[in-house]
Amino acid sequence: MKEKHIYIILVIVVMLMLEGPFILMANKIESMIFGLPFLLFWVLLWWLIATILFLVAFLRNWGNNNP
């Protein structure tokens, strides 16, 4: 049960970083990473983290059919 709560908290943090006011920290014009504007890099990075988190959570916890 404790592991499930950790996944829920991590999902909330990732969604806040993607959609919350924290995205304003990444809204910089002159910063470039790998040829991408920093805002686009920020969104892609957190999207990748969310995808990996959902995969790990599904394989370890949410994918079990046992209640």
Backbone as ProteinMPNN parsed JSONL, in Angstrom:
{"seq_chain_A": "MKEKHIYIILVIVVMLMLEGPFILMANKIESMIFGLPFLLFWVLLWWLIATILFLVAFLRNWGNNNP", "coords_chain_A": {"N_chain_A": [[0.824, -1.193, 0.0], [1.982, 1.199, 0.671], [3.792, 1.678, -1.39], [2.101, 2.242, -3.481], [1.081, 4.738, -2.749], [3.362, 6.287, -2.994], [3.763, 6.251, -5.763], [1.466, 7.64, -6.577], [1.93, 10.173, -5.466], [4.262, 10.866, -6.882], [3.243, 10.983, -9.5], [1.513, 13.159, -9.253], [3.391, 15.197, -8.73], [4.856, 15.187, -11.153], [2.846, 15.92, -12.974], [2.271, 18.479, -12.023], [4.669, 19.754, -12.628], [4.543, 19.682, -15.384], [2.096, 20.964, -16.083], [1.564, 22.919, -14.218], [2.229, 26.035, -12.435], [4.958, 25.98, -12.419], [6.058, 25.739, -14.88], [6.547, 28.213, -15.824], [9.055, 28.859, -14.93], [10.654, 27.725, -16.803], [10.316, 29.168, -19.066], [12.167, 30.579, -21.025], [13.891, 32.556, -23.386], [16.449, 32.723, -24.531], [17.896, 30.488, -23.743], [19.186, 27.42, -24.857], [18.994, 23.951, -25.364], [20.339, 21.107, -26.66], [19.712, 22.146, -29.149], [17.088, 22.885, -28.899], [14.544, 25.156, -27.811], [14.427, 26.151, -24.364], [11.954, 25.833, -23.053], [10.553, 23.966, -24.626], [12.304, 21.789, -24.35], [11.989, 21.394, -21.574], [9.278, 20.561, -21.385], [9.343, 18.203, -22.954], [11.208, 16.694, -21.493], [9.871, 16.306, -18.983], [7.653, 14.962, -19.929], [8.84, 12.596, -20.829], [9.806, 11.619, -18.37], [7.336, 11.235, -17.081], [6.22, 9.235, -18.698], [7.985, 7.074, -18.278], [7.61, 6.781, -15.514], [4.873, 6.027, -15.415], [5.029, 3.587, -16.764], [6.729, 2.062, -15.08], [5.195, 2.12, -12.714], [2.901, 0.773, -13.589], [3.916, -1.777, -14.254], [4.928, -2.638, -11.794], [2.944, -2.234, -9.839], [0.221, -1.278, -10.493], [-0.543, -2.944, -12.52], [-1.3, -5.385, -11.563], [-3.8, -7.818, -11.266], [-4.875, -8.71, -8.981], [-6.831, -7.875, -6.167]], "CA_chain_A": [[0.0, 0.0, 0.0], [2.853, 2.358, 0.756], [4.37, 1.898, -2.716], [1.052, 2.866, -4.295], [1.031, 6.151, -2.379], [4.544, 6.933, -3.568], [3.485, 6.453, -7.188], [0.467, 8.694, -6.715], [2.605, 11.446, -5.183], [5.155, 11.154, -8.005], [2.416, 11.38, -10.641], [1.057, 14.531, -8.981], [4.541, 16.093, -8.915], [5.16, 15.279, -12.584], [1.797, 16.698, -13.627], [2.461, 19.878, -11.645], [5.803, 20.288, -13.379], [4.123, 19.821, -16.784], [0.94, 21.829, -16.289], [1.404, 23.903, -13.164], [2.925, 27.312, -12.6], [6.402, 25.778, -12.477], [6.488, 25.819, -16.27], [7.01, 29.584, -16.054], [10.501, 28.88, -14.686], [11.333, 27.235, -17.997], [9.974, 30.015, -20.203], [13.309, 31.441, -21.318], [14.066, 32.646, -24.832], [17.82, 32.558, -25.012], [18.488, 29.199, -23.355], [18.995, 26.34, -25.821], [19.56, 22.666, -24.978], [20.246, 20.19, -27.803], [19.108, 22.871, -30.254], [15.678, 23.158, -28.606], [14.296, 26.172, -26.777], [14.383, 25.521, -23.051], [10.585, 25.46, -22.719], [10.257, 22.709, -25.312], [13.102, 20.77, -23.668], [11.348, 21.169, -20.273], [8.059, 19.772, -21.584], [9.73, 16.867, -23.411], [11.861, 16.0, -20.379], [8.876, 15.864, -18.012], [6.831, 13.968, -20.6], [9.609, 11.357, -20.785], [9.784, 11.161, -16.982], [5.979, 10.734, -16.804], [6.043, 7.97, -19.412], [8.751, 6.059, -17.554], [6.936, 6.581, -14.228], [3.66, 5.249, -15.633], [5.426, 2.227, -17.12], [7.218, 1.391, -13.866], [4.064, 1.94, -11.797], [2.027, -0.27, -14.122], [4.548, -3.088, -14.163], [5.183, -3.032, -10.415], [1.848, -2.121, -8.896], [-1.113, -1.122, -11.039], [-0.846, -3.98, -13.486], [-1.755, -6.605, -10.893], [-5.252, -8.002, -11.258], [-5.284, -9.103, -7.634], [-7.227, -6.693, -5.368]], "C_chain_A": [[0.87, 1.259, 0.0], [3.454, 2.697, -0.604], [3.359, 2.584, -3.635], [0.952, 4.358, -3.994], [2.217, 6.921, -2.952], [4.331, 7.207, -5.047], [2.481, 7.579, -7.405], [1.092, 10.063, -6.476], [3.529, 11.828, -6.331], [4.385, 11.596, -9.25], [1.921, 12.813, -10.457], [2.19, 15.525, -9.201], [4.857, 16.274, -10.392], [4.106, 16.111, -13.298], [1.88, 18.182, -13.261], [3.612, 20.518, -12.417], [5.447, 20.497, -14.853], [3.069, 20.91, -16.965], [0.814, 22.957, -15.283], [2.179, 25.187, -13.423], [4.445, 27.169, -12.678], [6.937, 25.859, -13.901], [6.972, 27.231, -16.6], [8.501, 29.733, -15.769], [11.268, 28.518, -15.948], [11.107, 28.139, -19.205], [11.083, 31.044, -20.439], [13.556, 31.413, -22.819], [15.469, 32.252, -25.246], [18.462, 31.223, -24.647], [18.153, 28.127, -24.39], [19.684, 25.09, -25.29], [19.291, 21.705, -26.123], [19.545, 20.844, -28.994], [17.636, 23.189, -30.066], [15.579, 24.338, -27.656], [14.061, 25.481, -25.43], [12.977, 25.08, -22.664], [10.195, 24.136, -23.372], [11.032, 21.551, -24.694], [12.47, 20.394, -22.334], [10.129, 20.258, -20.423], [8.407, 18.359, -22.026], [10.39, 16.06, -22.305], [10.833, 15.471, -19.386], [7.909, 14.871, -18.616], [7.531, 12.608, -20.576], [9.622, 10.771, -19.371], [8.412, 10.58, -16.634], [5.748, 9.389, -17.474], [6.764, 6.839, -18.701], [8.092, 5.747, -16.209], [5.678, 5.74, -14.39], [3.994, 3.8, -15.981], [5.88, 1.449, -15.89], [6.068, 1.127, -12.897], [3.133, 0.84, -12.288], [2.645, -1.649, -13.936], [4.715, -3.559, -12.719], [3.931, -3.075, -9.544], [0.485, -2.149, -9.555], [-1.488, -2.205, -12.019], [-1.321, -5.285, -12.873], [-3.276, -6.671, -10.907], [-5.763, -8.407, -9.878], [-5.655, -7.875, -6.832], [-6.421, -6.565, -4.104]], "O_chain_A": [[0.513, 2.266, -0.612], [3.609, 3.872, -0.938], [3.73, 3.41, -4.469], [0.756, 5.158, -4.909], [2.08, 8.079, -3.347], [4.681, 8.281, -5.536], [2.638, 8.382, -8.324], [0.809, 11.01, -7.21], [3.576, 12.996, -6.719], [4.833, 12.486, -9.973], [1.913, 13.593, -11.409], [1.979, 16.583, -9.794], [5.1, 17.394, -10.84], [4.447, 16.932, -14.149], [1.594, 19.043, -14.092], [3.535, 21.682, -12.809], [5.991, 21.392, -15.499], [3.149, 21.696, -17.909], [0.017, 23.872, -15.489], [2.718, 25.39, -14.511], [5.142, 28.14, -12.972], [8.139, 26.03, -14.104], [7.727, 27.419, -17.554], [9.146, 30.634, -16.306], [12.402, 28.956, -16.138], [11.667, 27.884, -20.271], [10.948, 32.218, -20.095], [13.442, 30.362, -23.451], [15.647, 31.518, -26.218], [19.497, 30.874, -25.215], [16.992, 27.945, -24.756], [20.82, 25.153, -24.821], [18.141, 21.51, -26.515], [18.861, 20.166, -29.761], [16.997, 23.711, -30.98], [16.433, 24.507, -26.786], [13.556, 24.36, -25.378], [12.82, 24.05, -22.009], [9.576, 23.285, -22.734], [10.492, 20.458, -24.529], [12.414, 19.214, -21.987], [9.973, 19.295, -19.671], [7.821, 17.401, -21.522], [10.151, 14.857, -22.194], [10.907, 14.31, -18.985], [7.385, 14.015, -17.903], [6.893, 11.585, -20.331], [9.466, 9.562, -19.197], [8.329, 9.548, -15.967], [5.144, 8.497, -16.879], [6.205, 5.754, -18.539], [8.022, 4.586, -15.806], [5.436, 4.835, -13.592], [3.304, 2.884, -15.532], [5.463, 0.309, -15.682], [5.973, 0.042, -12.324], [2.629, 0.054, -11.486], [1.968, -2.583, -13.506], [4.649, -4.759, -12.452], [3.861, -3.869, -8.606], [-0.343, -2.988, -9.197], [-2.671, -2.366, -12.323], [-1.707, -6.202, -13.599], [-3.952, -5.69, -10.596], [-6.973, -8.437, -9.649], [-4.887, -6.913, -6.801], [-6.631, -5.632, -3.329]]}, "name": "protein", "num_of_chains": 1, "seq": "MKEKHIYIILVIVVMLMLEGPFILMANKIESMIFGLPFLLFWVLLWWLIATILFLVAFLRNWGNNNP"}
